[in-house]
Amino acid sequence: MSLRLFQFAMISVACYLVLSLFAALGVVSTEWLGDAMDEIVITAIENWQAFFGGKHVAVPV
């Protein structure tokens, strides 16, 4: 895994933990938390697609 993707993964985990804490404390609504997590996941998927888009990946059968 490249350093950039590793850093993004760590940031995503940190965001998830902070948002979960805010939801548990009642600072944000669970609906808002779901929307924020959707954004984080979608951004992560887009980054993975951009990273692996030009690479040929062989899958053993």
PDB file with SEQRES, HELIX, SHEET and CRYST1 records, atoms N, CA, C and O in Angstrom:
SEQRES   1 A   61  MET SER LEU ARG LEU PHE GLN PHE ALA MET ILE SER VAL          
SEQRES   2 A   61  ALA CYS TYR LEU VAL LEU SER LEU PHE ALA ALA LEU GLY          
SEQRES   3 A   61  VAL VAL SER THR GLU TRP LEU GLY ASP ALA MET ASP GLU          
SEQRES   4 A   61  ILE VAL ILE THR ALA ILE GLU ASN TRP GLN ALA PHE PHE          
SEQRES   5 A   61  GLY GLY LYS HIS VAL ALA VAL PRO VAL                          
HELIX    1 AA1 LEU A    3  LEU A   25  1                                  23    
HELIX    2 AA2 THR A   30  PHE A   52  1                                  23    
CRYST1    1.000    1.000    1.000  90.00  90.00  90.00 P 1           1          
ATOM      1  N   MET A   1       0.860  -1.173   0.000  1.00  0.00           N  
ATOM      2  CA  MET A   1       0.000   0.000   0.000  1.00  0.00           C  
ATOM      3  C   MET A   1       0.899   1.226   0.000  1.00  0.00           C  
ATOM      4  O   MET A   1       1.901   1.280   0.714  1.00  0.00           O  
ATOM      5  N   SER A   2       0.536   2.186  -0.793  1.00  0.00           N  
ATOM      6  CA  SER A   2       1.356   3.391  -0.846  1.00  0.00           C  
ATOM      7  C   SER A   2       1.152   4.208   0.426  1.00  0.00           C  
ATOM      8  O   SER A   2       0.147   4.067   1.122  1.00  0.00           O  
ATOM      9  N   LEU A   3       2.111   5.049   0.706  1.00  0.00           N  
ATOM     10  CA  LEU A   3       2.051   5.900   1.893  1.00  0.00           C  
ATOM     11  C   LEU A   3       0.825   6.799   1.847  1.00  0.00           C  
ATOM     12  O   LEU A   3       0.185   7.032   2.873  1.00  0.00           O  
ATOM     13  N   ARG A   4       0.498   7.300   0.676  1.00  0.00           N  
ATOM     14  CA  ARG A   4      -0.652   8.198   0.541  1.00  0.00           C  
ATOM     15  C   ARG A   4      -1.956   7.494   0.923  1.00  0.00           C  
ATOM     16  O   ARG A   4      -2.787   8.057   1.635  1.00  0.00           O  
ATOM     17  N   LEU A   5      -2.126   6.271   0.448  1.00  0.00           N  
ATOM     18  CA  LEU A   5      -3.337   5.536   0.774  1.00  0.00           C  
ATOM     19  C   LEU A   5      -3.372   5.148   2.249  1.00  0.00           C  
ATOM     20  O   LEU A   5      -4.437   5.147   2.867  1.00  0.00           O  
ATOM     21  N   PHE A   6      -2.217   4.822   2.810  1.00  0.00           N  
ATOM     22  CA  PHE A   6      -2.148   4.497   4.231  1.00  0.00           C  
ATOM     23  C   PHE A   6      -2.542   5.711   5.060  1.00  0.00           C  
ATOM     24  O   PHE A   6      -3.308   5.594   6.017  1.00  0.00           O  
ATOM     25  N   GLN A   7      -2.015   6.883   4.690  1.00  0.00           N  
ATOM     26  CA  GLN A   7      -2.357   8.103   5.411  1.00  0.00           C  
ATOM     27  C   GLN A   7      -3.849   8.395   5.311  1.00  0.00           C  
ATOM     28  O   GLN A   7      -4.477   8.784   6.296  1.00  0.00           O  
ATOM     29  N   PHE A   8      -4.415   8.208   4.126  1.00  0.00           N  
ATOM     30  CA  PHE A   8      -5.849   8.443   3.969  1.00  0.00           C  
ATOM     31  C   PHE A   8      -6.659   7.478   4.826  1.00  0.00           C  
ATOM     32  O   PHE A   8      -7.658   7.868   5.431  1.00  0.00           O  
ATOM     33  N   ALA A   9      -6.231   6.221   4.880  1.00  0.00           N  
ATOM     34  CA  ALA A   9      -6.934   5.231   5.696  1.00  0.00           C  
ATOM     35  C   ALA A   9      -6.890   5.628   7.166  1.00  0.00           C  
ATOM     36  O   ALA A   9      -7.894   5.504   7.867  1.00  0.00           O  
ATOM     37  N   MET A  10      -5.763   6.095   7.633  1.00  0.00           N  
ATOM     38  CA  MET A  10      -5.639   6.504   9.038  1.00  0.00           C  
ATOM     39  C   MET A  10      -6.501   7.730   9.329  1.00  0.00           C  
ATOM     40  O   MET A  10      -7.115   7.820  10.392  1.00  0.00           O  
ATOM     41  N   ILE A  11      -6.547   8.664   8.398  1.00  0.00           N  
ATOM     42  CA  ILE A  11      -7.396   9.845   8.576  1.00  0.00           C  
ATOM     43  C   ILE A  11      -8.863   9.427   8.617  1.00  0.00           C  
ATOM     44  O   ILE A  11      -9.638   9.951   9.416  1.00  0.00           O  
ATOM     45  N   SER A  12      -9.242   8.488   7.759  1.00  0.00           N  
ATOM     46  CA  SER A  12     -10.626   8.010   7.736  1.00  0.00           C  
ATOM     47  C   SER A  12     -11.004   7.358   9.066  1.00  0.00           C  
ATOM     48  O   SER A  12     -12.098   7.582   9.585  1.00  0.00           O  
ATOM     49  N   VAL A  13     -10.105   6.564   9.605  1.00  0.00           N  
ATOM     50  CA  VAL A  13     -10.362   5.914  10.894  1.00  0.00           C  
ATOM     51  C   VAL A  13     -10.480   6.955  11.998  1.00  0.00           C  
ATOM     52  O   VAL A  13     -11.367   6.862  12.847  1.00  0.00           O  
ATOM     53  N   ALA A  14      -9.597   7.941  11.991  1.00  0.00           N  
ATOM     54  CA  ALA A  14      -9.648   8.996  13.001  1.00  0.00           C  
ATOM     55  C   ALA A  14     -10.960   9.769  12.905  1.00  0.00           C  
ATOM     56  O   ALA A  14     -11.579  10.065  13.928  1.00  0.00           O  
ATOM     57  N   CYS A  15     -11.387  10.098  11.695  1.00  0.00           N  
ATOM     58  CA  CYS A  15     -12.665  10.798  11.499  1.00  0.00           C  
ATOM     59  C   CYS A  15     -13.818   9.966  12.035  1.00  0.00           C  
ATOM     60  O   CYS A  15     -14.711  10.487  12.703  1.00  0.00           O  
ATOM     61  N   TYR A  16     -13.795   8.678  11.743  1.00  0.00           N  
ATOM     62  CA  TYR A  16     -14.857   7.791  12.218  1.00  0.00           C  
ATOM     63  C   TYR A  16     -14.911   7.794  13.743  1.00  0.00           C  
ATOM     64  O   TYR A  16     -15.993   7.886  14.322  1.00  0.00           O  
ATOM     65  N   LEU A  17     -13.770   7.694  14.390  1.00  0.00           N  
ATOM     66  CA  LEU A  17     -13.744   7.659  15.853  1.00  0.00           C  
ATOM     67  C   LEU A  17     -14.239   8.964  16.459  1.00  0.00           C  
ATOM     68  O   LEU A  17     -14.996   8.950  17.430  1.00  0.00           O  
ATOM     69  N   VAL A  18     -13.817  10.097  15.892  1.00  0.00           N  
ATOM     70  CA  VAL A  18     -14.257  11.394  16.408  1.00  0.00           C  
ATOM     71  C   VAL A  18     -15.759  11.574  16.194  1.00  0.00           C  
ATOM     72  O   VAL A  18     -16.471  12.013  17.097  1.00  0.00           O  
ATOM     73  N   LEU A  19     -16.235  11.238  15.004  1.00  0.00           N  
ATOM     74  CA  LEU A  19     -17.670  11.385  14.732  1.00  0.00           C  
ATOM     75  C   LEU A  19     -18.496  10.460  15.613  1.00  0.00           C  
ATOM     76  O   LEU A  19     -19.574  10.841  16.069  1.00  0.00           O  
ATOM     77  N   SER A  20     -18.008   9.252  15.856  1.00  0.00           N  
ATOM     78  CA  SER A  20     -18.720   8.317  16.735  1.00  0.00           C  
ATOM     79  C   SER A  20     -18.779   8.853  18.159  1.00  0.00           C  
ATOM     80  O   SER A  20     -19.800   8.722  18.833  1.00  0.00           O  
ATOM     81  N   LEU A  21     -17.693   9.451  18.613  1.00  0.00           N  
ATOM     82  CA  LEU A  21     -17.674  10.046  19.947  1.00  0.00           C  
ATOM     83  C   LEU A  21     -18.687  11.178  20.036  1.00  0.00           C  
ATOM     84  O   LEU A  21     -19.436  11.263  21.009  1.00  0.00           O  
ATOM     85  N   PHE A  22     -18.716  12.049  19.032  1.00  0.00           N  
ATOM     86  CA  PHE A  22     -19.687  13.145  19.030  1.00  0.00           C  
ATOM     87  C   PHE A  22     -21.122  12.621  19.041  1.00  0.00           C  
ATOM     88  O   PHE A  22     -21.980  13.171  19.731  1.00  0.00           O  
ATOM     89  N   ALA A  23     -21.379  11.569  18.285  1.00  0.00           N  
ATOM     90  CA  ALA A  23     -22.728  10.994  18.254  1.00  0.00           C  
ATOM     91  C   ALA A  23     -23.083  10.396  19.614  1.00  0.00           C  
ATOM     92  O   ALA A  23     -24.209  10.552  20.086  1.00  0.00           O  
ATOM     93  N   ALA A  24     -22.130   9.717  20.241  1.00  0.00           N  
ATOM     94  CA  ALA A  24     -22.380   9.116  21.555  1.00  0.00           C  
ATOM     95  C   ALA A  24     -22.652  10.182  22.608  1.00  0.00           C  
ATOM     96  O   ALA A  24     -23.454   9.971  23.518  1.00  0.00           O  
ATOM     97  N   LEU A  25     -21.987  11.322  22.487  1.00  0.00           N  
ATOM     98  CA  LEU A  25     -22.198  12.409  23.442  1.00  0.00           C  
ATOM     99  C   LEU A  25     -23.443  13.235  23.120  1.00  0.00           C  
ATOM    100  O   LEU A  25     -23.835  14.100  23.903  1.00  0.00           O  
ATOM    101  N   GLY A  26     -24.053  12.974  21.991  1.00  0.00           N  
ATOM    102  CA  GLY A  26     -25.247  13.710  21.605  1.00  0.00           C  
ATOM    103  C   GLY A  26     -24.946  15.045  20.952  1.00  0.00           C  
ATOM    104  O   GLY A  26     -25.846  15.869  20.796  1.00  0.00           O  
ATOM    105  N   VAL A  27     -23.704  15.275  20.568  1.00  0.00           N  
ATOM    106  CA  VAL A  27     -23.321  16.542  19.936  1.00  0.00           C  
ATOM    107  C   VAL A  27     -23.877  16.620  18.520  1.00  0.00           C  
ATOM    108  O   VAL A  27     -24.300  17.686  18.073  1.00  0.00           O  
ATOM    109  N   VAL A  28     -23.875  15.490  17.814  1.00  0.00           N  
ATOM    110  CA  VAL A  28     -24.419  15.443  16.455  1.00  0.00           C  
ATOM    111  C   VAL A  28     -25.477  14.352  16.391  1.00  0.00           C  
ATOM    112  O   VAL A  28     -25.479  13.426  17.203  1.00  0.00           O  
ATOM    113  N   SER A  29     -26.364  14.467  15.432  1.00  0.00           N  
ATOM    114  CA  SER A  29     -27.403  13.459  15.268  1.00  0.00           C  
ATOM    115  C   SER A  29     -26.841  12.232  14.557  1.00  0.00           C  
ATOM    116  O   SER A  29     -25.841  12.325  13.845  1.00  0.00           O  
ATOM    117  N   THR A  30     -27.478  11.099  14.747  1.00  0.00           N  
ATOM    118  CA  THR A  30     -27.027   9.885  14.070  1.00  0.00           C  
ATOM    119  C   THR A  30     -27.246   9.996  12.568  1.00  0.00           C  
ATOM    120  O   THR A  30     -26.506   9.394  11.789  1.00  0.00           O  
ATOM    121  N   GLU A  31     -28.263  10.764  12.149  1.00  0.00           N  
ATOM    122  CA  GLU A  31     -28.476  10.974  10.714  1.00  0.00           C  
ATOM    123  C   GLU A  31     -27.298  11.725  10.101  1.00  0.00           C  
ATOM    124  O   GLU A  31     -26.810  11.359   9.032  1.00  0.00           O  
ATOM    125  N   TRP A  32     -26.847  12.769  10.776  1.00  0.00           N  
ATOM    126  CA  TRP A  32     -25.695  13.524  10.303  1.00  0.00           C  
ATOM    127  C   TRP A  32     -24.454  12.644  10.298  1.00  0.00           C  
ATOM    128  O   TRP A  32     -23.642  12.716   9.376  1.00  0.00           O  
ATOM    129  N   LEU A  33     -24.306  11.813  11.328  1.00  0.00           N  
ATOM    130  CA  LEU A  33     -23.165  10.907  11.404  1.00  0.00           C  
ATOM    131  C   LEU A  33     -23.157   9.951  10.211  1.00  0.00           C  
ATOM    132  O   LEU A  33     -22.107   9.706   9.617  1.00  0.00           O  
ATOM    133  N   GLY A  34     -24.330   9.412   9.860  1.00  0.00           N  
ATOM    134  CA  GLY A  34     -24.421   8.525   8.706  1.00  0.00           C  
ATOM    135  C   GLY A  34     -24.026   9.222   7.417  1.00  0.00           C  
ATOM    136  O   GLY A  34     -23.316   8.650   6.589  1.00  0.00           O  
ATOM    137  N   ASP A  35     -24.481  10.445   7.245  1.00  0.00           N  
ATOM    138  CA  ASP A  35     -24.127  11.206   6.042  1.00  0.00           C  
ATOM    139  C   ASP A  35     -22.623  11.476   5.982  1.00  0.00           C  
ATOM    140  O   ASP A  35     -22.012  11.361   4.919  1.00  0.00           O  
ATOM    141  N   ALA A  36     -22.036  11.829   7.107  1.00  0.00           N  
ATOM    142  CA  ALA A  36     -20.600  12.109   7.138  1.00  0.00           C  
ATOM    143  C   ALA A  36     -19.799  10.847   6.835  1.00  0.00           C  
ATOM    144  O   ALA A  36     -18.803  10.905   6.113  1.00  0.00           O  
ATOM    145  N   MET A  37     -20.221   9.715   7.375  1.00  0.00           N  
ATOM    146  CA  MET A  37     -19.510   8.465   7.124  1.00  0.00           C  
ATOM    147  C   MET A  37     -19.646   8.048   5.661  1.00  0.00           C  
ATOM    148  O   MET A  37     -18.703   7.512   5.079  1.00  0.00           O  
ATOM    149  N   ASP A  38     -20.806   8.289   5.070  1.00  0.00           N  
ATOM    150  CA  ASP A  38     -20.981   8.007   3.638  1.00  0.00           C  
ATOM    151  C   ASP A  38     -19.966   8.784   2.810  1.00  0.00           C  
ATOM    152  O   ASP A  38     -19.359   8.239   1.888  1.00  0.00           O  
ATOM    153  N   GLU A  39     -19.785  10.053   3.141  1.00  0.00           N  
ATOM    154  CA  GLU A  39     -18.823  10.884   2.413  1.00  0.00           C  
ATOM    155  C   GLU A  39     -17.409  10.332   2.548  1.00  0.00           C  
ATOM    156  O   GLU A  39     -16.658  10.289   1.573  1.00  0.00           O  
ATOM    157  N   ILE A  40     -17.046   9.908   3.764  1.00  0.00           N  
ATOM    158  CA  ILE A  40     -15.699   9.374   3.996  1.00  0.00           C  
ATOM    159  C   ILE A  40     -15.491   8.103   3.191  1.00  0.00           C  
ATOM    160  O   ILE A  40     -14.447   7.929   2.562  1.00  0.00           O  
ATOM    161  N   VAL A  41     -16.487   7.205   3.205  1.00  0.00           N  
ATOM    162  CA  VAL A  41     -16.366   5.929   2.485  1.00  0.00           C  
ATOM    163  C   VAL A  41     -16.308   6.159   0.982  1.00  0.00           C  
ATOM    164  O   VAL A  41     -15.491   5.548   0.294  1.00  0.00           O  
ATOM    165  N   ILE A  42     -17.161   7.030   0.468  1.00  0.00           N  
ATOM    166  CA  ILE A  42     -17.175   7.311  -0.970  1.00  0.00           C  
ATOM    167  C   ILE A  42     -15.840   7.905  -1.411  1.00  0.00           C  
ATOM    168  O   ILE A  42     -15.310   7.535  -2.460  1.00  0.00           O  
ATOM    169  N   THR A  43     -15.297   8.821  -0.617  1.00  0.00           N  
ATOM    170  CA  THR A  43     -14.002   9.409  -0.946  1.00  0.00           C  
ATOM    171  C   THR A  43     -12.907   8.350  -0.930  1.00  0.00           C  
ATOM    172  O   THR A  43     -12.026   8.360  -1.790  1.00  0.00           O  
ATOM    173  N   ALA A  44     -12.951   7.441   0.035  1.00  0.00           N  
ATOM    174  CA  ALA A  44     -11.954   6.365   0.098  1.00  0.00           C  
ATOM    175  C   ALA A  44     -12.040   5.476  -1.134  1.00  0.00           C  
ATOM    176  O   ALA A  44     -11.014   5.118  -1.711  1.00  0.00           O  
ATOM    177  N   ILE A  45     -13.244   5.120  -1.539  1.00  0.00           N  
ATOM    178  CA  ILE A  45     -13.417   4.279  -2.727  1.00  0.00           C  
ATOM    179  C   ILE A  45     -12.911   4.994  -3.966  1.00  0.00           C  
ATOM    180  O   ILE A  45     -12.244   4.386  -4.803  1.00  0.00           O  
ATOM    181  N   GLU A  46     -13.221   6.279  -4.095  1.00  0.00           N  
ATOM    182  CA  GLU A  46     -12.749   7.043  -5.252  1.00  0.00           C  
ATOM    183  C   GLU A  46     -11.223   7.089  -5.290  1.00  0.00           C  
ATOM    184  O   GLU A  46     -10.624   6.986  -6.360  1.00  0.00           O  
ATOM    185  N   ASN A  47     -10.594   7.244  -4.125  1.00  0.00           N  
ATOM    186  CA  ASN A  47      -9.129   7.268  -4.079  1.00  0.00           C  
ATOM    187  C   ASN A  47      -8.540   5.920  -4.469  1.00  0.00           C  
ATOM    188  O   ASN A  47      -7.549   5.866  -5.198  1.00  0.00           O  
ATOM    189  N   TRP A  48      -9.129   4.843  -4.000  1.00  0.00           N  
ATOM    190  CA  TRP A  48      -8.644   3.508  -4.370  1.00  0.00           C  
ATOM    191  C   TRP A  48      -8.802   3.280  -5.869  1.00  0.00           C  
ATOM    192  O   TRP A  48      -7.914   2.721  -6.513  1.00  0.00           O  
ATOM    193  N   GLN A  49      -9.926   3.711  -6.421  1.00  0.00           N  
ATOM    194  CA  GLN A  49     -10.144   3.546  -7.858  1.00  0.00           C  
ATOM    195  C   GLN A  49      -9.135   4.364  -8.659  1.00  0.00           C  
ATOM    196  O   GLN A  49      -8.633   3.903  -9.684  1.00  0.00           O  
ATOM    197  N   ALA A  50      -8.843   5.559  -8.201  1.00  0.00           N  
ATOM    198  CA  ALA A  50      -7.865   6.397  -8.898  1.00  0.00           C  
ATOM    199  C   ALA A  50      -6.477   5.765  -8.814  1.00  0.00           C  
ATOM    200  O   ALA A  50      -5.716   5.807  -9.781  1.00  0.00           O  
ATOM    201  N   PHE A  51      -6.148   5.185  -7.668  1.00  0.00           N  
ATOM    202  CA  PHE A  51      -4.831   4.584  -7.477  1.00  0.00           C  
ATOM    203  C   PHE A  51      -4.654   3.337  -8.332  1.00  0.00           C  
ATOM    204  O   PHE A  51      -3.619   3.162  -8.975  1.00  0.00           O  
ATOM    205  N   PHE A  52      -5.671   2.465  -8.341  1.00  0.00           N  
ATOM    206  CA  PHE A  52      -5.563   1.204  -9.050  1.00  0.00           C  
ATOM    207  C   PHE A  52      -6.093   1.264 -10.480  1.00  0.00           C  
ATOM    208  O   PHE A  52      -6.015   0.271 -11.204  1.00  0.00           O  
ATOM    209  N   GLY A  53      -6.629   2.405 -10.899  1.00  0.00           N  
ATOM    210  CA  GLY A  53      -7.215   2.537 -12.219  1.00  0.00           C  
ATOM    211  C   GLY A  53      -6.273   2.209 -13.362  1.00  0.00           C  
ATOM    212  O   GLY A  53      -6.685   1.589 -14.343  1.00  0.00           O  
ATOM    213  N   GLY A  54      -5.019   2.615 -13.255  1.00  0.00           N  
ATOM    214  CA  GLY A  54      -4.076   2.390 -14.344  1.00  0.00           C  
ATOM    215  C   GLY A  54      -3.216   1.154 -14.172  1.00  0.00           C  
ATOM    216  O   GLY A  54      -2.313   0.904 -14.971  1.00  0.00           O  
ATOM    217  N   LYS A  55      -3.493   0.370 -13.120  1.00  0.00           N  
ATOM    218  CA  LYS A  55      -2.671  -0.801 -12.858  1.00  0.00           C  
ATOM    219  C   LYS A  55      -3.384  -2.072 -13.302  1.00  0.00           C  
ATOM    220  O   LYS A  55      -4.605  -2.186 -13.194  1.00  0.00           O  
ATOM    221  N   HIS A  56      -2.614  -3.011 -13.795  1.00  0.00           N  
ATOM    222  CA  HIS A  56      -3.150  -4.318 -14.150  1.00  0.00           C  
ATOM    223  C   HIS A  56      -2.950  -5.247 -12.956  1.00  0.00           C  
ATOM    224  O   HIS A  56      -1.826  -5.478 -12.509  1.00  0.00           O  
ATOM    225  N   VAL A  57      -4.039  -5.762 -12.462  1.00  0.00           N  
ATOM    226  CA  VAL A  57      -3.985  -6.645 -11.310  1.00  0.00           C  
ATOM    227  C   VAL A  57      -4.324  -8.055 -11.767  1.00  0.00           C  
ATOM    228  O   VAL A  57      -5.397  -8.288 -12.324  1.00  0.00           O  
ATOM    229  N   ALA A  58      -3.419  -8.991 -11.536  1.00  0.00           N  
ATOM    230  CA  ALA A  58      -3.658 -10.386 -11.918  1.00  0.00           C  
ATOM    231  C   ALA A  58      -4.204 -11.139 -10.713  1.00  0.00           C  
ATOM    232  O   ALA A  58      -3.661 -11.057  -9.611  1.00  0.00           O  
ATOM    233  N   VAL A  59      -5.266 -11.860 -10.938  1.00  0.00           N  
ATOM    234  CA  VAL A  59      -5.878 -12.662  -9.890  1.00  0.00           C  
ATOM    235  C   VAL A  59      -5.670 -14.123 -10.226  1.00  0.00           C  
ATOM    236  O   VAL A  59      -6.133 -14.590 -11.267  1.00  0.00           O  
ATOM    237  N   PRO A  60      -4.979 -14.857  -9.360  1.00  0.00           N  
ATOM    238  CA  PRO A  60      -4.766 -16.282  -9.650  1.00  0.00           C  
ATOM    239  C   PRO A  60      -6.087 -17.039  -9.592  1.00  0.00           C  
ATOM    240  O   PRO A  60      -6.943 -16.758  -8.753  1.00  0.00           O  
ATOM    241  N   VAL A  61      -6.235 -17.986 -10.481  1.00  0.00           N  
ATOM    242  CA  VAL A  61      -7.485 -18.771 -10.538  1.00  0.00           C  
ATOM    243  C   VAL A  61      -7.204 -20.190 -10.122  1.00  0.00           C  
ATOM    244  O   VAL A  61      -8.115 -21.018 -10.098  1.00  0.00           O  
TER     245      VAL A  61                                                      
END                                                                             
